[in-house]
Amino acid sequence: MGGAGAAIIALLAATPALAQVQQPIDQSAAGASSLSSAQETAPPSIEEDGTETEIIVTGIRASLASSAAQKRDASGILDAISSEDLGKFPDANVAESLQRIPGVAIDRSNGEGRSVTVRGLGPAFNTVLFNGRSFASDNYSRAFSFDLIPAELISGAQVYKSTQAPLQGGGIGATINVQTPRPLDLKGFKGVFSAKALYEKNSDKFTPQVFGLLSDTFADGTIGVLASLSYQRRVASIDSITNDGYFLQRELGPGGSLYKAPDGDRGVYAPRTQAIGNSVDRRTRLGATLVAQYAPTDELTITVDGLYNKFKSDQEAHSLGSWFEPSSYTAYTVDSNRTITSLTTNGNADFVSSGAVRETTTYEFGGNIEWRPSDSVKVVLDASRSRAKNAAGGKGYFVVIGTPTTYSFQAPEGGGIPSTFGYTPGALTTPALGRTHIAGIGGDDVTEKVTEYRLNTEWKAETGALKTLRFGLMRTSRDKRNVPITSDPNIGCFYCGYLTSADPSLLSPFTVKSFGGGAVPTSFLQFDAQEYLKFLTSPAATLAIDAARGLPPGTIGSLYAQTNGYAATPQPSTRVKESVYAGYVDVDFAGDLGGVPWFVNIGARYEHTELRSYGQQQQLLDLVQNDPTIYTGVYANNGAAVSIDKSTSYDIFLPNLNARVNIAPKFQARFAAYKSLTRPALSDLAPSLTFTTLRPATLTAAGGNPDLKPYRATNFDLSFEYYPTRTTTLSAAVFYKHVNDFITQVFAPEVFTIANSQNISGQYVDGKSATFSVRRPRNGGSLDIRGLELNVVHSLDWAPGFLSGFGVQANATFVKSNRPFDVTVTDQSFAAEGIGNSQNATVFYEKYGISARIAYNRREKFLQTLAGGPGNEPVFVRNYGQFDGSAAYNVTDNAQVFIEGTNLFNAKYITTGRFDNQVLNYQNTGPRYDVGFRLNF
């Protein structure tokens, strides 16, 4: 805490120069009206000689004024962020800047913002556009990863909370448009260079970050070229305590000797395992943009642009795992929620080496022609293509060496951490005690390609209430493929059971720094995963496991030879191709009624979606019974998956109404009513199927569902906004969303035709058919979301002297649903995920060449996943609040120095299971600081 306090003092004292000039944001690619720039021109002041002097506002105030102008003048309900200067955002990540907007919260990956939740609806419910265009993602869903794109490349972003007809469908939560600068808007030569050193406290490492941008115009301002380049490295060290879930158990101790649940009793929630470890995440991010524009006349502008991004996250983790096998308990205690709060057991402690790679290459390029044959007509043609590939296939690993020991577990109390203790002396530090166990390699290659064509037209009326008429057509094609690349699944457990000794020379001491005080062991053994895999395939090791299993010598060695050891090979893949054809009509009306100005936007969008999904699944031919307790499946293709593809289509009509009334010169009210949709996750649409249980009393299977319909929502918004000055905003908004066809993972009976060659007659087998209970994503019930957003932005321009440099931003969002999760229900199949209140507050100072800010962001506890945890149990995220800060000083008009800090007080990220003391993940990402300089020329 002392270190963080000192960091805040430094941030508020020593400070970086802030933005000098921000240029207009081009919206022609987005097909929306022009937006104000973050360089703001105030009303002219009158000098003593009677001349007018134009006042230019820059920096934080310019950013606030630009965001306020966009919100005030928008057709619908919108919030925005603007860069303070070219390549200058107050946060290192676009997602972290977006979280300052009312109703917006973020999810983090190793301490860095990655995805965005809006009004309680998670990343999959928000459409992300890049300069108005659909953009490829490296996730096997529809969520966009904001950590791919360096913040320096961005000039601003708009969060459209109410739908407008020209916007692409898909965002029940919001549509987020991210923008990059355009050279013809910058008018002349502009250059920016910044460099900084990033320090991570946990890893005690310094890494570089550099950014450069050059823009110029030629031929009397008719040709413009802009290029930017960003390079960032980060070495993050994350200490964590994790648990693989709490599972209902009906028996504890050998043969249920400690506890046996009576008939009708569901049992107790028993922790599965606890791991204490450290993960080092080496991140490299390279981003570049190139834009060329040609405007031979005032009526015609041609733009060609491209983006390239290379992002790699290479994680290596070492941990100590303690497995709590219920049949091995020797003592336990349980609380009123039937959660085990302490236990003692015999077993093995696991030294775990694991790794994961996220290696994403993204590019986007496009062309845009804007033609304005007259002041009243505008036509925009736009074409773009983007591709994102995460080449993580076969680059992850999970390998274990164990050692026999006893140990005990104690659940956390209050805000504490769970603990494990009582290990056999020497068990965690003696290499000779190491025993072989599980090993495997995996990872998925995920590739998405997006191609989009758009025609937007606009006609402005000369007189009357009709002001603007818009019409447009669009086609968006999306092609997503997921290819698992793993070692042979059948070899992963050749050594399971701790049956043979591991090579002691592989093991060496390892220490985790964060968890002092004796709650958990912080010193144990580690090993190199690749060296261990070589050892497992060696003749000495394979002969030892043959002997331990009573197999003829050479058996395991021969199996390794047949599978090429742990070499990773492609497994059955899935692919979804989606084409969306859309057309829209959009009309603006405006007028004056009794001295009260009003504005109404009415639009409608029609979308036709065609889907074709490909996958592999088992094809069941028959069930035979050689054992009275279980059936044996007979499958086509000797049990190997059979390729399958499925085509579907659907149509949807999306009307919208946006109205604004200027009740007073600086006070306005808005109302919006609209329909919206979110398409199913592409992973859910894959036509996969696996038969999981073949017992006379239980026939189950699981798979995807290419027949899913989209989520459909009816929405209403009401907003009140007050703009007493250009840098002051007071607003309050209420919203209501009714979402139908919500998709959940549920079981339902499905009938399969079989040969029934043995004439089986059973509970679920009748004649030539077998009825399975199949778990698939299915369209289910409805969901209501209600919320309130409060927002205040104010700078003390009216205050005397140095006090006029202060300002504040603060907002709070309160959101509820009619489908909360009930912790007392063990089979709840539907509940609202992501619903939680959030608050943000920022205090800033900007005067005398000094600029500083301290920001606090808090997101209250929310249900992250209904059934995504181990055992299909829920996962909650506890209250999380984080302080960030920055400071800058203008050394000259063109040079600044700065210092920035993130997570200054080292907030801990904690997830829990059904009950708050079921801690699943306790993560310490640590604070990070950077110091650097910036040049404008």
Helices and strands as residue ranges (DSSP letters): H 2-13, E 40-46, E 52-57, H 59-73, E 78-82, H 94-98, E 104-109, E 112-118, G 123-125, E 126-130, E 133-134, G 146-148, G 151-153, E 156-160, E 174-179, H 183-186, E 190-200, E 205-218, E 223-243, E 246-249, E 251-252, G 254-256, E 259-260, E 268-271, E 273-297, E 300-323, G 326-328, E 329-334, E 340-374, E 377-391, E 396-410, E 419-421, G 431-433, E 435-442, E 444-460, E 466-486, G 489-491, G 504-506, E 507-511, E 523-527, H 529-536, H 539-549, H 555-563, E 569-570, E 574-593, E 596-617, E 620-627, E 630-635, G 636-639, E 642-664, E 667-678, E 689-695, E 698-703, E 711-725, E 728-740, E 743-753, E 765-766, E 769-779, E 783-795, G 801-805, E 806-817, E 838-847, E 850-859, E 862-865, G 870-872, E 875-877, E 880-892, E 895-902, E 909-912, E 919-924, E 928-936
